[in-house]
Amino acid sequence: MKIFNILFCILFLISAALQYNDADPYIWIPIYLYGAWICYMATKGRYLPWTYALGVVVYLGFAGYYLIFKHGVLDWFQHHHTGDLVQSMKADKPWIEETREVGGLLILLIVLAINWLTAGRKSAKILKNA
């Protein structure tokens, strides 16, 4: 788990840095830094359940918003060519940007869920041994 968390800590830090030139960096930099911080704390063996709950609420809230947003994932899926998403790195259409942001949130949610499950197992093991 330590290598997993080191890897994702680095990836989330890079992702936060890449948001600097985004249209809304004040939203996405903290989102990715929070994911990096959670992974960093896990590398130190500090699993904080309330941080996972907070992350799930925030990440799911943003994902839900971008899912139904005017130019969000559902709009892209229903009205646009699905190949547009991966053709180029330039997000010149709004639905491409929103869909990719939901992808980032899903990665954050998966990593957070894995750490949360690990935290639950570690606390159950501690309680069992006590």
WOMOWO-V989683 format. One line per field, one symbol per residue. ss: DSSP state (a for helix, b for strand, c for the rest). psi: psi as a letter, one per 20 degrees, with the letter a starting at -180 (. if undefined). burial: b if it has 16 or more other C-alpha atoms within 10 Angstrom, else e. Layout:
# WOMOWO-V989683
ss: ???
psi: ???
burial: ???
This chain:
# WOMOWO-V989683
ss: caaaaaaaaaaaaaaaaaaaacccaaaaaaaaaaaaaaaaaaacccccaaaaaaaaaaaaaaaaaaaaccccaaaaaaaccccaaaaccccccaaaaaaaaaaaaaaaaaaaaaaaaaaaaaaaaaaaac
psi: hggghgghgghhgggghiigjrhmhighghghhggggghghhhjjooohhhgggggggghgggggigiqgkbghgghhirphihhjgripmiphhgggghhhgghhgghggggghggggggghhhghhi.
burial: eeeebbebbeebbebbbebeeeeeeeebbebbbbbbbbbbebbeeebeeebbeebbeebbeebeebbeeebbbbbbeeeeeeeebeeeeeeeeebbbbbbbbebbeebbebbbebbeebeeeeeeeeeee
